Amino acid sequence: MKTIPKTSIIEGNKHTHTNQHFEARLENKMKVTSTSLIRWSGLAAMVAGFLFIVIQTIHPADILSSVTTGRWAIVHYLSIAMCLLGLLGIAGIYARQVEEAGWLGLIGYLMFSLFYALTMAFQFAEAFISPLLPTEAPKFMESFLLLPSGSAGEMNLGALAAVYTLVGVLYMLGSPLFGIATIRAGILPRWAAGLFASAGPVSALVVLLLPHPLDRIAAVPLGLGLAWLGYALWSEPRKEA
């Protein structure tokens, strides 16, 4: 029987140990990286939450003469940034509690992510396309500006109005679903999740009771809830995922 030299066995053991050590270091680095990404998404959620409130306070009147002003441009540039940061923030919040949030959290996350994506498309149009339309297509622009108030303009916007309505539905249903899932997960502050969950029902109630633009006050619960959840992520101790 042919014997294997001891040196070969030792070298093989060293090689195996080196591979295991490298894999362990790589796995540890990936865990630390994922934790860091989740923490940074918390910062994105904080900024998005505060921007959501600030934008409502400085938003110009939804009238034709506002569309070509610098204030209109600034508000909608900030709104695009808010949507992008909100997408990152809500993804981090979900990633932090993905197992505990369950199917309810997944549905709420998908709905609210779609809300941000569609809202960003509308904000892009209002920032870069709307200023070109007051002289070229004033009737279309006037009808478009009536969408937030729920009123009908002279021009039938067709599917555009339906998509805008869908944005509202995603907001009103997505926030309670995701908020309740976060409360049930028990990882992030329940009061913050409760504020987030209340945003949809509060918005529905405010829209019924207050005329536009006074209904913009409904943004406060979601803005504060999202910022609070983001802060909870950002302030968590740095540890392995």
N, C-alpha and C positions, 0 to 999 in steps of 0.2 A: 504493500500500500504506500502510495506516495504521500509524504508528509508536507504540510504547508509551512514554510519558514515563519518563525515567530515575528521577524521584521515585517513580513507582509501583513500578518494579522494586526500588528500594532499600527502600521500605516493605514490599514483599512479602518480600524477603530478611530484613528485621528481624523480621517477623511469624513466618516459618518458624523463624528462629534462636531466637526467644523460646519458641515451642512446643517445640522440641527441648530447650532448656534446662530448661523446666518439667517435661517428661517425664523427663529425666535425673535431676532433683532428686527427683521423685516416686518413680522406680524405686529410687534410692539410699536414700531414706527408708524404703521398704518393705523393702529388704534389711536395713537396720540394725534395723528393728522386728522382723523375723523372727529375727534373731540374738539380740536382747534376749529375745524370748519363749522361745527355746530355752535361753538361760542361766537364766532364771527357772524353767523346767521342771526344770533340773538341781537347783535348790534344793528344789523339790517332791519330787524323787526322793530326795534326801538325807534329808529329814525322814521320808518314807514308809518308807525302809529302816530308820532308827533306831527309828521307832515300832513296826515289825513285830517287832523284837527285844524292845523294852521291854514291849510288850503281853503277850508270852508269859511274861515273868518275874513280872508282877503279876496275871495272869488268875486269878480265883477258881476254886475247884473247880466242876465242872459238876454241881452238885447243886441240888435244889429250894430249899434254904434260902439259896443264894447269890443267887438271881434278884432278890430284893427289896432287896438291899444297895446302898449307895452305891458300893462298889467295882465291883460288876457294871455299874452305869450308866456310871461313868467309863471303864472298860475298853472298853465298846462305843461310847461317844461317840468315844473316841480311834480306835477301829477304823474308824468311818465316815470320820473325817478322813484316816486312813491310806489307805483305798481311793480317796478322791477325789484325794489328792495323788499316789498311785501311778498313777492314770489319766493325770494331767497329766505326771508324770515319765516314764512309759514312752512317751508320745506324743512328748515332746521328744527322748528318746534315739533313737527311730526316725526322727524328722524329721532329726536330725543326720546320719544315715547311710542315708537312704532309698534312694539310688541304689545304694550299695555293698552294702547288706544283701540285696537281691534278693528273690526269692519266699520264700525260707526266713525272712528277716527279717519279711516281711509276715505270713506265717502265724503265726509266733511272737508278733508284736505283737498280732494279732487275738485269738489264744487267751488271751494274758495280760491283754489289756484286758477280755475277757469274764469272765475269772476275777475281776478286780477289781470289775466291775459286779455280778456275781452275789453275790460276798462282801459287797459293800456292802448289798445287799438283805437278806441274812441278818443282818448286823450291825444294820441298822435295826430289824428285827423283834425281835432280842434286846434292843436298847436301849429300845424304846418299847412293844412289845407283850408281851414275855415277863413283865415285872413284874406284869401284870394277870391272868396265867393260873394261878399256883400255887393259888389258892383256887377259881377258876372251872372250870379244866380241868387238875387235877393230873396225870392219867394222860397226857394229851397232852404236857404240859410235861416230864414225866420221860422220855418217849420221844424228845422233841426234843433233850433234853440228852445223850442217848446217841449222837447222830449223830456227833460228833467221834471217839468211841471205836470206831465201827463196829459197835456192839452193837445188837441189836433190842430195843425196848421192848414193853410190853403192847399198845400201839396201833399199828396199821399206818398209817404216814405217807404211803404211796402215792408220788405223784410228787414230793413234797417230799424224800423220801430219795433219789430218783433224781437230782434236781437237785443235792443236796449231794454226791453221788458224782461228778457231772459237774464240780463245782468242783475237786475233788481231781485229777481227770484233766487238766483244763486247766492246773492248776499243775504237775503232774509232767511234762507234755509241752511246755507252753509255755515253761518256763524253759530247758530245753536247746536248743530250736529257736531261740529269740531270742538266747540266749547264744552259741551256735555261729555264728549269722549275724553277731553283733557282733564275734566274734573274726576271722572271715573278712573283715569290712569293714576292719579294721585302723585305724580312726579313734580309737576310745576304748581305754583300757588293756585289754590282753588278760587280765591277771590278774583284773581286776574282772569282765570278761565271763565268765571261767572260773568264778569263784565263783557268778555268776548261773546259769550253765549247769548247775552241779553241784547246784543246789537241788532240782530235781525228783528225780533219782536218789537223792540223799542222803535226801530225805524218804521215798521209797518203801522204802529200806533200813531207816531208823530206825523207821518204822511197823511193819515186820515184827519188829524186834528188841526194841523197847521198848514198854511199855504206856503208855496215855494216863493222865496228862498229861505223862509224861517225854518223849514224842515231840515235844513243843513245841520241843525243842532244835534240831530240823531247820530252824527258821526262821532260824538264824544265817547260813548261807551266802547265802541270798537277801537278807536284810537288809543284810549287809555289801556284797555285790556291787552291789545297787541304790544304796546310799548312795555307794559308790565311783564308780560310773558317773555318778551325779548330780554329785558333786564335780568330776569331769573336765569335765562340761559347764559347770558354774558357773565354773570357774577358767580356762577357755579365754580367750585374748586377745580383746578386743573388736575385731572386724574385720568387714568386709562379708561376707555369706553368699556 
